[in-house]
């Protein structure tokens, strides 16, 4: 499973400057894992991106985990997409 719906922070220089130190800290603490081409892939690859925010540091690091969450725990709230309601 693989998907993305947020723009990469790598294409936004202002976001890159603000968010890179946090990403490095997450890699160092093993919160994030880099997947190389020759590595056996995990079951879900969740792309990360950035969105603008109204307060400093003006950018937020995001990852859409909805695809993987369906395997974790049954939710009390049903999540639907536009594709679900349009057939």
LINBEL-V91618 format. One record per residue. N is the residue number from 1. RES is the residue in one small letter. SS is DSSP state (A for helix, B for strand, O for the rest). Layout:
# LINBEL-V91618
N:RES:SS
N:RES:SS
This chain:
# LINBEL-V91618
1:x:O
2:x:B
3:x:B
4:x:O
5:x:O
6:x:O
7:x:O
8:x:O
9:x:A
10:x:A
11:x:A
12:x:O
13:x:A
14:x:A
15:x:A
16:x:A
17:x:A
18:x:A
19:x:A
20:x:A
21:x:A
22:x:A
23:x:A
24:x:A
25:x:A
26:x:A
27:x:A
28:x:A
29:x:O
30:x:O
31:x:O
32:x:O
33:x:O
34:x:O
35:x:O
36:x:O
37:x:O
38:x:O
39:x:O
40:x:O
41:x:O
42:x:O
43:x:O
44:x:O
45:x:B
46:x:B
47:x:O
48:x:B
49:x:B
50:x:B
51:x:B
52:x:B
53:x:O
54:x:O
55:x:O
56:x:O
57:x:O
58:x:O
59:x:B
60:x:B
61:x:B
62:x:B
63:x:B
64:x:O
65:x:O
66:x:A
67:x:A
68:x:A
69:x:A
70:x:O
71:x:O
72:x:O
73:x:O
74:x:O
75:x:O
76:x:O
77:x:O
78:x:O
79:x:O
80:x:O
81:x:O
82:x:A
83:x:A
84:x:A
85:x:A
86:x:A
87:x:O
